[in-house]
Amino acid sequence: MCYFEQTRWSCGYWKWGNFREQCNKEYRTGETCGLKLVYDTSLQHGVCKICDQLTKKDRRVRKMYEDIARWQREGNRRATIEKTQSDIMDIQTQMQELWTNHENKLQSLC
């Protein structure tokens, strides 16, 4: 039951911070008992790193869709369109993994 700082963002994501106080169960200096309790929570305004990455990837995908539409109007860009569509699928897979990790962290206990 050692105490740690906690950081929480407006999106609900959180992470453990620095060690703050040792509990009575652990007698060795500098060691922790393994059970983490919240000493203090600092609220961060804005979104977490994962949400920021998701926003960037979403903007990139939207730009790729706009590029594909423009290339289809122009013609003679079949290989470029196919490559970009493949890239979109890869990025969307990465976005799904990021979102799953984010949601799992939100549902886990502190």
Number of C-alpha atoms within 10 A of each C-alpha: 16 20 20 19 18 19 17 17 16 12 14 16 19 21 13 15 16 11 18 13 15 18 15 9 10 14 11 9 7 9 12 18 15 9 10 16 18 17 15 13 15 12 13 14 10 11 15 18 11 15 17 12 13 18 13 12 17 16 10 14 19 12 12 17 15 12 15 19 12 13 15 13 10 9 9 10 13 12 9 13 20 12 10 17 16 12 14 19 12 11 17 16 12 14 20 12 12 16 15 12 12 18 13 12 15 14 10 8 6 12
